[in-house]
Amino acid sequence: MNIDEQVALLMQGTEYGDETLKQMMANELRERLIECQREGRPLRVYCGYDPRTTDLHLGHTVTMRKLRQFQDLGHEVTFLIGTYTSLIGDPSDKDKLRPQLTPEEVEANARTYAEQAWRVLDPQKTIVRYNAEWLSKLMLADLIKLASNFTLQQFLTRENFKLRWERGDAIYLHETFYAIMQGYDAYAMRSDVQVGGTDQLFNIVTAARKVMAFLGEKPNIAIILGILPGTDGVVRMSKSLGNHIPLNTTADDMYGKVMSIPDSAMPSYFRLTTRWTPPQIEEIEKEISSGKLHPRDAKMMLAHEIVSAFYSEAEADQAQENFVKVHQRKDIPDEMPEYHLKDDQTILDVLVGSGLVSSKSEGRRLIDQKGVRLDGEVIAEANQPFPHPGVLQIGKRHFLRVVK
C-alpha cells in the first residue's frame, strides 16, 4: 500500500467526536509514515490491556484487529499488559470505583489474555511488555513532576467523574493516577502510535501526548476507535449485559450470534471487526444501498468473515451451512452433542444434567416461554418424565441428541 492507502486503512473505524481532531491525527499519521519511511524504520505502535478479566469477547478484539493491520503493513507492534495500571483500574468507562486487584490476580489474568490475543495478532511479530517494568521504578519526585501537567478540573470535568461527583459518590485520588501512568507508558516505549477506544480519548490525546511532550519526546499519534455495539446493536458489548459474542465459544455459536445483530449495526462491525479494506466495505455498502445485495446476505458475509478470522475458512463454511440448515431450511444440524438418558429422568433433569441450562430455575423459565422442543414439539411441563429419545432444542441454536 502507498502512504495514502495506509492512512485510509489505519484511520478506518476511528471516532474522535471532533472532525478537526480526526483530520489532525490523520495528517500526523501521514507525516510520521513519511518520516519513518525516510529513516528506514517501522512505526512503533502499541495498545495497553489491563487484564482485569479472563473472559474476552469480540468487543475486546477491536483494538487488536487494528494492531494486526499495523503488523500486516510491516510496523512494530507491542502488546502492553498493564500489570501496574491494573492495580488501579481504568476509571474511564465506569461511573463507579473499580475494585483493586492483587498482583497475583493480574498475573493469572494476563496469561489467559495473551493466549486469546494470539487469535488476532501474529505472535511471531508481537512484542509483549509489562508496564510494571518502568512504572514500579517511578519515585514520588517523578510523580510530582508528571502530575504538575494536569489540573483537578481536567479530571472532574470528565464524564464519569462528573457523574460520580454530582451523585455525591467518592472519587479517590489514586484514580487520577491512571491517566498519568498510561501517559508514561507511551513515553517509556517512545511510541509513534497508541491505539485505544473512545473511552481512552482523555488518556491518549490529553495525557499521553502531554506527558511525552513534557519529557522531550514527539507526542504519539492517537488512533481512537469506536466502541463495538453488542448483539442488541445499541449499547457497548458487555458480558454483564448479555449482549456479547465470546471468543471462547464454537464457530456455530459465533456465527449465529453475529447473524443476530440488527442491520443497523453492520457498518460498525464492518469497520471494527473485519479484515476488509475501505474500498471493500464501500463496495458492500453501495450494493446494499442499491438493492443489489440483500442485508441478510451481507450479514452472512460478515459472519463468515468474523468466524474465519478466529477459526478457519473450513469451520466458517461449516458454521454457515449449519446456520442455513437450521434457520433457513428449518433443518437440524448433522452433528450435535449426545446425552445418555437415565431411567426416571424428567425434562428438567436432562436440561440441567446435559449443561444446556445452568439451573433448574433457568430450565423452568425456558419451558414457560415455550423455548424448549423435542423433535419439533413444544415441551409444556418441566417435571414430566422425558417422553422418548430424540433431538432436544433450546431456542434457535442449541441442540442435543438424547439417546437411551
MARKOLFI-396871 format. One record per residue (C-alpha): residue number from 1; x, y, z; chain; residue in one letter. Coordinates in steps of 0.2 Angstrom, whole numbers, plus 2048, in hexadecimal, padded with zeros to 3 digits. Layout:
<pts>
{seq->NUM&X->X&Y->Y&Z->Z&mol->A&type->a}
...
</pts>
This chain:
<pts>
{seq->1&X->800&Y->800&Z->800&mol->A&type->m}
{seq->2&X->806&Y->812&Z->7FD&mol->A&type->n}
{seq->3&X->805&Y->81F&Z->80B&mol->A&type->i}
{seq->4&X->7F4&Y->825&Z->807&mol->A&type->d}
{seq->5&X->7ED&Y->813&Z->807&mol->A&type->e}
{seq->6&X->7F5&Y->80F&Z->817&mol->A&type->q}
{seq->7&X->7EE&Y->81F&Z->81F&mol->A&type->v}
{seq->8&X->7DC&Y->81A&Z->819&mol->A&type->a}
{seq->9&X->7DD&Y->809&Z->81F&mol->A&type->l}
{seq->10&X->7E5&Y->80E&Z->830&mol->A&type->l}
{seq->11&X->7D8&Y->81C&Z->833&mol->A&type->m}
{seq->12&X->7CA&Y->810&Z->82F&mol->A&type->q}
{seq->13&X->7BE&Y->80E&Z->83D&mol->A&type->g}
{seq->14&X->7C5&Y->81D&Z->847&mol->A&type->t}
{seq->15&X->7BA&Y->829&Z->851&mol->A&type->e}
{seq->16&X->7C0&Y->839&Z->85A&mol->A&type->y}
{seq->17&X->7B0&Y->843&Z->85C&mol->A&type->g}
{seq->18&X->7B8&Y->851&Z->853&mol->A&type->d}
{seq->19&X->7BB&Y->851&Z->840&mol->A&type->e}
{seq->20&X->7CA&Y->85E&Z->842&mol->A&type->t}
{seq->21&X->7D3&Y->852&Z->84F&mol->A&type->l}
{seq->22&X->7D0&Y->843&Z->843&mol->A&type->k}
{seq->23&X->7D8&Y->84C&Z->834&mol->A&type->q}
{seq->24&X->7E6&Y->852&Z->83F&mol->A&type->m}
{seq->25&X->7EA&Y->840&Z->844&mol->A&type->m}
{seq->26&X->7E9&Y->83A&Z->832&mol->A&type->a}
{seq->27&X->7F5&Y->848&Z->82D&mol->A&type->n}
{seq->28&X->801&Y->843&Z->83B&mol->A&type->e}
{seq->29&X->800&Y->831&Z->836&mol->A&type->l}
{seq->30&X->804&Y->835&Z->824&mol->A&type->r}
{seq->31&X->813&Y->840&Z->829&mol->A&type->e}
{seq->32&X->819&Y->833&Z->835&mol->A&type->r}
{seq->33&X->818&Y->825&Z->828&mol->A&type->l}
{seq->34&X->822&Y->830&Z->81C&mol->A&type->i}
{seq->35&X->82F&Y->833&Z->829&mol->A&type->e}
{seq->36&X->831&Y->821&Z->82E&mol->A&type->c}
{seq->37&X->832&Y->81C&Z->81C&mol->A&type->q}
{seq->38&X->840&Y->829&Z->81A&mol->A&type->r}
{seq->39&X->849&Y->822&Z->829&mol->A&type->e}
{seq->40&X->846&Y->810&Z->824&mol->A&type->g}
{seq->41&X->83D&Y->80B&Z->833&mol->A&type->r}
{seq->42&X->82C&Y->805&Z->837&mol->A&type->p}
{seq->43&X->81F&Y->80E&Z->842&mol->A&type->l}
{seq->44&X->820&Y->809&Z->854&mol->A&type->r}
{seq->45&X->80E&Y->805&Z->859&mol->A&type->v}
{seq->46&X->806&Y->7FF&Z->869&mol->A&type->y}
{seq->47&X->7F6&Y->7FC&Z->872&mol->A&type->c}
{seq->48&X->7F5&Y->7F9&Z->885&mol->A&type->g}
{seq->49&X->7E9&Y->7EC&Z->88C&mol->A&type->y}
{seq->50&X->7E5&Y->7EB&Z->89E&mol->A&type->d}
{seq->51&X->7E2&Y->7D8&Z->8A2&mol->A&type->p}
{seq->52&X->7D3&Y->7DB&Z->8AE&mol->A&type->r}
{seq->53&X->7CA&Y->7CC&Z->8A6&mol->A&type->t}
{seq->54&X->7CD&Y->7BC&Z->89E&mol->A&type->t}
{seq->55&X->7BD&Y->7BB&Z->894&mol->A&type->d}
{seq->56&X->7C0&Y->7C4&Z->884&mol->A&type->l}
{seq->57&X->7B3&Y->7C8&Z->877&mol->A&type->h}
{seq->58&X->7B3&Y->7D0&Z->865&mol->A&type->l}
{seq->59&X->7B2&Y->7E1&Z->86C&mol->A&type->g}
{seq->60&X->7C3&Y->7DF&Z->874&mol->A&type->h}
{seq->61&X->7CB&Y->7DA&Z->863&mol->A&type->t}
{seq->62&X->7C7&Y->7EB&Z->85A&mol->A&type->v}
{seq->63&X->7D8&Y->7F3&Z->85F&mol->A&type->t}
{seq->64&X->7E1&Y->7E2&Z->85C&mol->A&type->m}
{seq->65&X->7DA&Y->7E2&Z->84A&mol->A&type->r}
{seq->66&X->7E1&Y->7F3&Z->848&mol->A&type->k}
{seq->67&X->7F2&Y->7EE&Z->84F&mol->A&type->l}
{seq->68&X->7F1&Y->7DF&Z->842&mol->A&type->r}
{seq->69&X->7EF&Y->7EC&Z->834&mol->A&type->q}
{seq->70&X->7FF&Y->7F5&Z->83A&mol->A&type->f}
{seq->71&X->808&Y->7E4&Z->83B&mol->A&type->q}
{seq->72&X->802&Y->7DF&Z->829&mol->A&type->d}
{seq->73&X->809&Y->7F0&Z->823&mol->A&type->l}
{seq->74&X->81A&Y->7EB&Z->82A&mol->A&type->g}
{seq->75&X->81A&Y->7F6&Z->83A&mol->A&type->h}
{seq->76&X->820&Y->7F2&Z->84B&mol->A&type->e}
{seq->77&X->812&Y->7ED&Z->857&mol->A&type->v}
{seq->78&X->813&Y->7EC&Z->86A&mol->A&type->t}
{seq->79&X->805&Y->7E3&Z->874&mol->A&type->f}
{seq->80&X->807&Y->7EC&Z->885&mol->A&type->l}
{seq->81&X->800&Y->7E3&Z->894&mol->A&type->i}
{seq->82&X->7FB&Y->7EF&Z->8A2&mol->A&type->g}
{seq->83&X->802&Y->7E6&Z->8B0&mol->A&type->t}
{seq->84&X->804&Y->7F6&Z->8BA&mol->A&type->y}
{seq->85&X->7F5&Y->800&Z->8B3&mol->A&type->t}
{seq->86&X->7EA&Y->7F1&Z->8B7&mol->A&type->s}
{seq->87&X->7EE&Y->7F4&Z->8C9&mol->A&type->l}
{seq->88&X->7E3&Y->804&Z->8C8&mol->A&type->i}
{seq->89&X->7D7&Y->800&Z->8BA&mol->A&type->g}
{seq->90&X->7D2&Y->80C&Z->8AC&mol->A&type->d}
{seq->91&X->7C4&Y->818&Z->8B2&mol->A&type->p}
{seq->92&X->7C1&Y->81E&Z->8A0&mol->A&type->s}
{seq->93&X->7B2&Y->812&Z->89C&mol->A&type->d}
{seq->94&X->7AB&Y->810&Z->8AD&mol->A&type->k}
{seq->95&X->7A0&Y->81C&Z->8B7&mol->A&type->d}
{seq->96&X->7A5&Y->813&Z->8C7&mol->A&type->k}
{seq->97&X->7B6&Y->80E&Z->8D0&mol->A&type->l}
{seq->98&X->7BE&Y->7FF&Z->8C9&mol->A&type->r}
{seq->99&X->7C3&Y->7F2&Z->8D5&mol->A&type->p}
{seq->100&X->7D6&Y->7F0&Z->8D7&mol->A&type->q}
{seq->101&X->7DE&Y->7E0&Z->8D2&mol->A&type->l}
{seq->102&X->7EC&Y->7D7&Z->8DA&mol->A&type->t}
{seq->103&X->7FD&Y->7D5&Z->8D0&mol->A&type->p}
{seq->104&X->7F9&Y->7C2&Z->8D0&mol->A&type->e}
{seq->105&X->7E8&Y->7C5&Z->8C9&mol->A&type->e}
{seq->106&X->7EF&Y->7D0&Z->8BB&mol->A&type->v}
{seq->107&X->7FD&Y->7C3&Z->8B7&mol->A&type->e}
{seq->108&X->7F0&Y->7B5&Z->8B5&mol->A&type->a}
{seq->109&X->7E5&Y->7BF&Z->8AA&mol->A&type->n}
{seq->110&X->7F3&Y->7C5&Z->8A0&mol->A&type->a}
{seq->111&X->7F8&Y->7B4&Z->89A&mol->A&type->r}
{seq->112&X->7E6&Y->7B0&Z->894&mol->A&type->t}
{seq->113&X->7E5&Y->7C1&Z->88C&mol->A&type->y}
{seq->114&X->7F4&Y->7BF&Z->882&mol->A&type->a}
{seq->115&X->7F0&Y->7AD&Z->87C&mol->A&type->e}
{seq->116&X->7DF&Y->7B4&Z->875&mol->A&type->q}
{seq->117&X->7E7&Y->7C3&Z->86D&mol->A&type->a}
{seq->118&X->7F1&Y->7B7&Z->862&mol->A&type->w}
{seq->119&X->7E1&Y->7B3&Z->859&mol->A&type->r}
{seq->120&X->7E2&Y->7C4&Z->851&mol->A&type->v}
{seq->121&X->7F5&Y->7C9&Z->852&mol->A&type->l}
{seq->122&X->804&Y->7C1&Z->84B&mol->A&type->d}
{seq->123&X->80D&Y->7BA&Z->85A&mol->A&type->p}
{seq->124&X->81E&Y->7BA&Z->850&mol->A&type->q}
{seq->125&X->81C&Y->7CC&Z->84C&mol->A&type->k}
{seq->126&X->816&Y->7D2&Z->85D&mol->A&type->t}
{seq->127&X->820&Y->7DA&Z->86B&mol->A&type->i}
{seq->128&X->818&Y->7D6&Z->87C&mol->A&type->v}
{seq->129&X->81D&Y->7E2&Z->88A&mol->A&type->r}
{seq->130&X->817&Y->7E5&Z->89B&mol->A&type->y}
{seq->131&X->815&Y->7F7&Z->8A2&mol->A&type->n}
{seq->132&X->81B&Y->7F2&Z->8B3&mol->A&type->a}
{seq->133&X->82C&Y->7F2&Z->8AB&mol->A&type->e}
{seq->134&X->82D&Y->805&Z->8AC&mol->A&type->w}
{seq->135&X->81E&Y->80B&Z->8B6&mol->A&type->l}
{seq->136&X->825&Y->801&Z->8C6&mol->A&type->s}
{seq->137&X->835&Y->80B&Z->8C5&mol->A&type->k}
{seq->138&X->82D&Y->81D&Z->8C5&mol->A&type->l}
{seq->139&X->831&Y->827&Z->8D5&mol->A&type->m}
{seq->140&X->825&Y->833&Z->8DE&mol->A&type->l}
{seq->141&X->830&Y->841&Z->8D6&mol->A&type->a}
{seq->142&X->82C&Y->83B&Z->8C5&mol->A&type->d}
{seq->143&X->819&Y->83A&Z->8C8&mol->A&type->l}
{seq->144&X->819&Y->84C&Z->8CF&mol->A&type->i}
{seq->145&X->821&Y->852&Z->8BE&mol->A&type->k}
{seq->146&X->815&Y->848&Z->8B4&mol->A&type->l}
{seq->147&X->806&Y->84D&Z->8BE&mol->A&type->a}
{seq->148&X->80B&Y->860&Z->8BC&mol->A&type->s}
{seq->149&X->805&Y->85F&Z->8AA&mol->A&type->n}
{seq->150&X->7F3&Y->85C&Z->8AF&mol->A&type->f}
{seq->151&X->7E5&Y->865&Z->8B8&mol->A&type->t}
{seq->152&X->7D8&Y->85E&Z->8C3&mol->A&type->l}
{seq->153&X->7CB&Y->866&Z->8B8&mol->A&type->q}
{seq->154&X->7D1&Y->85C&Z->8AA&mol->A&type->q}
{seq->155&X->7CD&Y->84C&Z->8B3&mol->A&type->f}
{seq->156&X->7BC&Y->852&Z->8BB&mol->A&type->l}
{seq->157&X->7B5&Y->858&Z->8AB&mol->A&type->t}
{seq->158&X->7B7&Y->846&Z->8A3&mol->A&type->r}
{seq->159&X->7A6&Y->83E&Z->8A1&mol->A&type->e}
{seq->160&X->7A7&Y->830&Z->8AD&mol->A&type->n}
{seq->161&X->7B0&Y->83A&Z->8BB&mol->A&type->f}
{seq->162&X->7A3&Y->847&Z->8B8&mol->A&type->k}
{seq->163&X->795&Y->83B&Z->8BA&mol->A&type->l}
{seq->164&X->79C&Y->834&Z->8CA&mol->A&type->r}
{seq->165&X->79F&Y->846&Z->8D1&mol->A&type->w}
{seq->166&X->78D&Y->84B&Z->8CD&mol->A&type->e}
{seq->167&X->787&Y->83B&Z->8D6&mol->A&type->r}
{seq->168&X->792&Y->83F&Z->8E5&mol->A&type->g}
{seq->169&X->79C&Y->82F&Z->8E2&mol->A&type->d}
{seq->170&X->7AE&Y->82E&Z->8E8&mol->A&type->a}
{seq->171&X->7BB&Y->831&Z->8DB&mol->A&type->i}
{seq->172&X->7CC&Y->82B&Z->8E1&mol->A&type->y}
{seq->173&X->7DC&Y->834&Z->8DE&mol->A&type->l}
{seq->174&X->7E5&Y->824&Z->8D8&mol->A&type->h}
{seq->175&X->7D9&Y->823&Z->8C9&mol->A&type->e}
{seq->176&X->7E0&Y->833&Z->8C2&mol->A&type->t}
{seq->177&X->7F1&Y->82A&Z->8C1&mol->A&type->f}
{seq->178&X->7EB&Y->81F&Z->8B4&mol->A&type->y}
{seq->179&X->7EB&Y->82B&Z->8A5&mol->A&type->a}
{seq->180&X->7FD&Y->831&Z->8AB&mol->A&type->i}
{seq->181&X->803&Y->81F&Z->8AC&mol->A&type->m}
{seq->182&X->7FC&Y->81B&Z->89A&mol->A&type->q}
{seq->183&X->804&Y->82B&Z->894&mol->A&type->g}
{seq->184&X->815&Y->825&Z->89B&mol->A&type->y}
{seq->185&X->813&Y->815&Z->892&mol->A&type->d}
{seq->186&X->813&Y->81E&Z->881&mol->A&type->a}
{seq->187&X->823&Y->827&Z->886&mol->A&type->y}
{seq->188&X->82C&Y->818&Z->88D&mol->A&type->a}
{seq->189&X->82A&Y->80F&Z->87C&mol->A&type->m}
{seq->190&X->82D&Y->81E&Z->872&mol->A&type->r}
{seq->191&X->81D&Y->81A&Z->868&mol->A&type->s}
{seq->192&X->818&Y->821&Z->857&mol->A&type->d}
{seq->193&X->806&Y->81B&Z->859&mol->A&type->v}
{seq->194&X->7FA&Y->816&Z->867&mol->A&type->q}
{seq->195&X->7EA&Y->80D&Z->863&mol->A&type->v}
{seq->196&X->7DB&Y->80E&Z->86E&mol->A&type->g}
{seq->197&X->7C8&Y->80F&Z->86F&mol->A&type->g}
{seq->198&X->7BE&Y->81F&Z->871&mol->A&type->t}
{seq->199&X->7BE&Y->81D&Z->884&mol->A&type->d}
{seq->200&X->7D1&Y->820&Z->883&mol->A&type->q}
{seq->201&X->7D0&Y->831&Z->87A&mol->A&type->l}
{seq->202&X->7D5&Y->83A&Z->88A&mol->A&type->f}
{seq->203&X->7E3&Y->82E&Z->88E&mol->A&type->n}
{seq->204&X->7EB&Y->82E&Z->87D&mol->A&type->i}
{seq->205&X->7E7&Y->83F&Z->875&mol->A&type->v}
{seq->206&X->7E9&Y->849&Z->885&mol->A&type->t}
{seq->207&X->7F4&Y->83F&Z->891&mol->A&type->a}
{seq->208&X->800&Y->835&Z->886&mol->A&type->a}
{seq->209&X->803&Y->843&Z->87A&mol->A&type->r}
{seq->210&X->806&Y->850&Z->888&mol->A&type->k}
{seq->211&X->811&Y->844&Z->892&mol->A&type->v}
{seq->212&X->81C&Y->840&Z->882&mol->A&type->m}
{seq->213&X->81E&Y->852&Z->87E&mol->A&type->a}
{seq->214&X->822&Y->857&Z->890&mol->A&type->f}
{seq->215&X->830&Y->84A&Z->890&mol->A&type->l}
{seq->216&X->837&Y->850&Z->87F&mol->A&type->g}
{seq->217&X->830&Y->843&Z->873&mol->A&type->e}
{seq->218&X->825&Y->845&Z->864&mol->A&type->k}
{seq->219&X->813&Y->842&Z->869&mol->A&type->p}
{seq->220&X->80C&Y->832&Z->863&mol->A&type->n}
{seq->221&X->7FE&Y->831&Z->857&mol->A&type->i}
{seq->222&X->7ED&Y->82B&Z->85E&mol->A&type->a}
{seq->223&X->7E3&Y->81E&Z->854&mol->A&type->i}
{seq->224&X->7D2&Y->81F&Z->85D&mol->A&type->i}
{seq->225&X->7C6&Y->812&Z->858&mol->A&type->l}
{seq->226&X->7B3&Y->811&Z->85A&mol->A&type->g}
{seq->227&X->7AC&Y->806&Z->867&mol->A&type->i}
{seq->228&X->7A4&Y->7F6&Z->860&mol->A&type->l}
{seq->229&X->791&Y->7F4&Z->864&mol->A&type->p}
{seq->230&X->78B&Y->7E4&Z->86B&mol->A&type->g}
{seq->231&X->77F&Y->7D8&Z->862&mol->A&type->t}
{seq->232&X->771&Y->7E4&Z->867&mol->A&type->d}
{seq->233&X->779&Y->7F1&Z->85B&mol->A&type->g}
{seq->234&X->777&Y->7FF&Z->868&mol->A&type->v}
{seq->235&X->782&Y->7FE&Z->877&mol->A&type->v}
{seq->236&X->795&Y->7F9&Z->878&mol->A&type->r}
{seq->237&X->798&Y->7E6&Z->878&mol->A&type->m}
{seq->238&X->799&Y->7E0&Z->88A&mol->A&type->s}
{seq->239&X->798&Y->7CF&Z->892&mol->A&type->k}
{seq->240&X->78E&Y->7D6&Z->8A1&mol->A&type->s}
{seq->241&X->781&Y->7DC&Z->895&mol->A&type->l}
{seq->242&X->780&Y->7CC&Z->88C&mol->A&type->g}
{seq->243&X->782&Y->7D4&Z->87B&mol->A&type->n}
{seq->244&X->794&Y->7CD&Z->878&mol->A&type->h}
{seq->245&X->79C&Y->7C1&Z->86B&mol->A&type->i}
{seq->246&X->7A9&Y->7B7&Z->875&mol->A&type->p}
{seq->247&X->7B9&Y->7B1&Z->86E&mol->A&type->l}
{seq->248&X->7B9&Y->7A1&Z->877&mol->A&type->n}
{seq->249&X->7AA&Y->79A&Z->86E&mol->A&type->t}
{seq->250&X->7A7&Y->78F&Z->85F&mol->A&type->t}
{seq->251&X->7A7&Y->795&Z->84D&mol->A&type->a}
{seq->252&X->794&Y->791&Z->84C&mol->A&type->d}
{seq->253&X->790&Y->79C&Z->85B&mol->A&type->d}
{seq->254&X->79B&Y->7AA&Z->855&mol->A&type->m}
{seq->255&X->793&Y->7AA&Z->844&mol->A&type->y}
{seq->256&X->782&Y->7A9&Z->84B&mol->A&type->g}
{seq->257&X->785&Y->7B7&Z->857&mol->A&type->k}
{seq->258&X->78C&Y->7C3&Z->849&mol->A&type->v}
{seq->259&X->77C&Y->7BE&Z->83E&mol->A&type->m}
{seq->260&X->772&Y->7C4&Z->84D&mol->A&type->s}
{seq->261&X->778&Y->7D6&Z->84C&mol->A&type->i}
{seq->262&X->76C&Y->7E3&Z->845&mol->A&type->p}
{seq->263&X->770&Y->7EA&Z->833&mol->A&type->d}
{seq->264&X->773&Y->7FB&Z->83A&mol->A&type->s}
{seq->265&X->782&Y->7F4&Z->843&mol->A&type->a}
{seq->266&X->78B&Y->7ED&Z->834&mol->A&type->m}
{seq->267&X->795&Y->7FC&Z->82F&mol->A&type->p}
{seq->268&X->79D&Y->7FC&Z->840&mol->A&type->s}
{seq->269&X->7A1&Y->7EA&Z->83F&mol->A&type->y}
{seq->270&X->7A8&Y->7EC&Z->82D&mol->A&type->f}
{seq->271&X->7B4&Y->7F9&Z->833&mol->A&type->r}
{seq->272&X->7B9&Y->7F3&Z->844&mol->A&type->l}
{seq->273&X->7BA&Y->7E0&Z->843&mol->A&type->t}
{seq->274&X->7BE&Y->7DB&Z->831&mol->A&type->t}
{seq->275&X->7CE&Y->7DA&Z->827&mol->A&type->r}
{seq->276&X->7C5&Y->7E3&Z->819&mol->A&type->w}
{seq->277&X->7CD&Y->7F3&Z->811&mol->A&type->t}
{seq->278&X->7C4&Y->803&Z->80F&mol->A&type->p}
{seq->279&X->7C0&Y->800&Z->7FC&mol->A&type->p}
{seq->280&X->7B9&Y->7EF&Z->800&mol->A&type->q}
{seq->281&X->7AD&Y->7F6&Z->80D&mol->A&type->i}
{seq->282&X->7A8&Y->804&Z->802&mol->A&type->e}
{seq->283&X->7A4&Y->7F8&Z->7F4&mol->A&type->e}
{seq->284&X->799&Y->7ED&Z->800&mol->A&type->i}
{seq->285&X->790&Y->7FC&Z->807&mol->A&type->e}
{seq->286&X->78D&Y->803&Z->7F6&mol->A&type->k}
{seq->287&X->785&Y->7F2&Z->7F0&mol->A&type->e}
{seq->288&X->77A&Y->7F1&Z->800&mol->A&type->i}
{seq->289&X->774&Y->803&Z->7FD&mol->A&type->s}
{seq->290&X->770&Y->800&Z->7EA&mol->A&type->s}
{seq->291&X->767&Y->7F0&Z->7EE&mol->A&type->g}
{seq->292&X->773&Y->7E5&Z->7E5&mol->A&type->k}
{seq->293&X->779&Y->7DC&Z->7F5&mol->A&type->l}
{seq->294&X->76B&Y->7D7&Z->802&mol->A&type->h}
{seq->295&X->770&Y->7DC&Z->814&mol->A&type->p}
{seq->296&X->76E&Y->7CA&Z->81A&mol->A&type->r}
{seq->297&X->77B&Y->7C5&Z->80D&mol->A&type->d}
{seq->298&X->786&Y->7D3&Z->812&mol->A&type->a}
{seq->299&X->785&Y->7CD&Z->824&mol->A&type->k}
{seq->300&X->789&Y->7BB&Z->81F&mol->A&type->m}
{seq->301&X->799&Y->7C2&Z->817&mol->A&type->m}
{seq->302&X->79D&Y->7CB&Z->827&mol->A&type->l}
{seq->303&X->79A&Y->7BC&Z->832&mol->A&type->a}
{seq->304&X->7A4&Y->7B1&Z->827&mol->A&type->h}
{seq->305&X->7B2&Y->7BE&Z->827&mol->A&type->e}
{seq->306&X->7B2&Y->7BF&Z->83A&mol->A&type->i}
{seq->307&X->7B2&Y->7AC&Z->83D&mol->A&type->v}
{seq->308&X->7BF&Y->7A9&Z->830&mol->A&type->s}
{seq->309&X->7CB&Y->7B5&Z->838&mol->A&type->a}
{seq->310&X->7C9&Y->7AC&Z->849&mol->A&type->f}
{seq->311&X->7C8&Y->79A&Z->843&mol->A&type->y}
{seq->312&X->7CB&Y->796&Z->831&mol->A&type->s}
{seq->313&X->7C3&Y->797&Z->820&mol->A&type->e}
{seq->314&X->7BD&Y->785&Z->821&mol->A&type->a}
{seq->315&X->7B5&Y->788&Z->832&mol->A&type->e}
{seq->316&X->7AD&Y->798&Z->82C&mol->A&type->a}
{seq->317&X->7A6&Y->78E&Z->81D&mol->A&type->d}
{seq->318&X->79F&Y->781&Z->828&mol->A&type->q}
{seq->319&X->797&Y->78D&Z->835&mol->A&type->a}
{seq->320&X->78F&Y->796&Z->826&mol->A&type->q}
{seq->321&X->788&Y->786&Z->81F&mol->A&type->e}
{seq->322&X->781&Y->781&Z->830&mol->A&type->n}
{seq->323&X->779&Y->792&Z->832&mol->A&type->f}
{seq->324&X->770&Y->791&Z->822&mol->A&type->v}
{seq->325&X->76A&Y->780&Z->826&mol->A&type->k}
{seq->326&X->763&Y->785&Z->837&mol->A&type->v}
{seq->327&X->75D&Y->796&Z->833&mol->A&type->h}
{seq->328&X->759&Y->797&Z->821&mol->A&type->q}
{seq->329&X->754&Y->785&Z->81D&mol->A&type->r}
{seq->330&X->74D&Y->782&Z->82E&mol->A&type->k}
{seq->331&X->759&Y->773&Z->82F&mol->A&type->d}
{seq->332&X->763&Y->76C&Z->83E&mol->A&type->i}
{seq->333&X->776&Y->76B&Z->83D&mol->A&type->p}
{seq->334&X->77E&Y->75B&Z->839&mol->A&type->d}
{seq->335&X->78A&Y->75B&Z->848&mol->A&type->e}
{seq->336&X->785&Y->75F&Z->85A&mol->A&type->m}
{seq->337&X->78A&Y->759&Z->86B&mol->A&type->p}
{seq->338&X->782&Y->749&Z->872&mol->A&type->e}
{seq->339&X->77A&Y->746&Z->883&mol->A&type->y}
{seq->340&X->777&Y->735&Z->88A&mol->A&type->h}
{seq->341&X->765&Y->734&Z->892&mol->A&type->l}
{seq->342&X->764&Y->72C&Z->8A3&mol->A&type->k}
{seq->343&X->755&Y->724&Z->8AA&mol->A&type->d}
{seq->344&X->748&Y->72F&Z->8B2&mol->A&type->d}
{seq->345&X->750&Y->73F&Z->8AC&mol->A&type->q}
{seq->346&X->744&Y->74E&Z->8A9&mol->A&type->t}
{seq->347&X->746&Y->75B&Z->89B&mol->A&type->i}
{seq->348&X->74D&Y->767&Z->8A8&mol->A&type->l}
{seq->349&X->75A&Y->759&Z->8AE&mol->A&type->d}
{seq->350&X->760&Y->758&Z->89C&mol->A&type->v}
{seq->351&X->762&Y->76B&Z->899&mol->A&type->l}
{seq->352&X->76C&Y->76D&Z->8A9&mol->A&type->v}
{seq->353&X->776&Y->75C&Z->8A8&mol->A&type->g}
{seq->354&X->77B&Y->760&Z->896&mol->A&type->s}
{seq->355&X->781&Y->772&Z->89A&mol->A&type->g}
{seq->356&X->774&Y->77A&Z->88E&mol->A&type->l}
{seq->357&X->76F&Y->784&Z->89D&mol->A&type->v}
{seq->358&X->778&Y->789&Z->8AC&mol->A&type->s}
{seq->359&X->76A&Y->787&Z->8B9&mol->A&type->s}
{seq->360&X->759&Y->780&Z->8BA&mol->A&type->k}
{seq->361&X->751&Y->791&Z->8BC&mol->A&type->s}
{seq->362&X->759&Y->796&Z->8AB&mol->A&type->e}
{seq->363&X->752&Y->785&Z->8A3&mol->A&type->g}
{seq->364&X->740&Y->789&Z->8AA&mol->A&type->r}
{seq->365&X->741&Y->79B&Z->8A3&mol->A&type->r}
{seq->366&X->746&Y->794&Z->892&mol->A&type->l}
{seq->367&X->738&Y->788&Z->892&mol->A&type->i}
{seq->368&X->72B&Y->795&Z->898&mol->A&type->d}
{seq->369&X->730&Y->7A0&Z->889&mol->A&type->q}
{seq->370&X->72E&Y->791&Z->87D&mol->A&type->k}
{seq->371&X->740&Y->791&Z->879&mol->A&type->g}
{seq->372&X->743&Y->77E&Z->87B&mol->A&type->v}
{seq->373&X->73E&Y->771&Z->86E&mol->A&type->r}
{seq->374&X->740&Y->75F&Z->86B&mol->A&type->l}
{seq->375&X->740&Y->759&Z->859&mol->A&type->d}
{seq->376&X->738&Y->76A&Z->855&mol->A&type->g}
{seq->377&X->72A&Y->768&Z->862&mol->A&type->e}
{seq->378&X->729&Y->775&Z->86F&mol->A&type->v}
{seq->379&X->72C&Y->76F&Z->881&mol->A&type->i}
{seq->380&X->71F&Y->776&Z->88D&mol->A&type->a}
{seq->381&X->723&Y->76D&Z->89E&mol->A&type->e}
{seq->382&X->734&Y->76E&Z->8A6&mol->A&type->a}
{seq->383&X->732&Y->75F&Z->8B2&mol->A&type->n}
{seq->384&X->72A&Y->753&Z->8A6&mol->A&type->q}
{seq->385&X->734&Y->743&Z->8A3&mol->A&type->p}
{seq->386&X->73F&Y->745&Z->893&mol->A&type->f}
{seq->387&X->733&Y->73E&Z->886&mol->A&type->p}
{seq->388&X->73F&Y->735&Z->87A&mol->A&type->h}
{seq->389&X->750&Y->736&Z->872&mol->A&type->p}
{seq->390&X->752&Y->744&Z->865&mol->A&type->g}
{seq->391&X->759&Y->755&Z->861&mol->A&type->v}
{seq->392&X->756&Y->762&Z->86F&mol->A&type->l}
{seq->393&X->757&Y->774&Z->869&mol->A&type->q}
{seq->394&X->75A&Y->783&Z->874&mol->A&type->i}
{seq->395&X->756&Y->794&Z->86B&mol->A&type->g}
{seq->396&X->75C&Y->795&Z->859&mol->A&type->k}
{seq->397&X->76E&Y->78F&Z->85B&mol->A&type->r}
{seq->398&X->770&Y->782&Z->868&mol->A&type->h}
{seq->399&X->76D&Y->770&Z->864&mol->A&type->f}
{seq->400&X->770&Y->760&Z->86E&mol->A&type->l}
{seq->401&X->76D&Y->74E&Z->868&mol->A&type->r}
{seq->402&X->766&Y->744&Z->876&mol->A&type->v}
{seq->403&X->768&Y->731&Z->875&mol->A&type->v}
{seq->404&X->765&Y->722&Z->880&mol->A&type->k}
</pts>
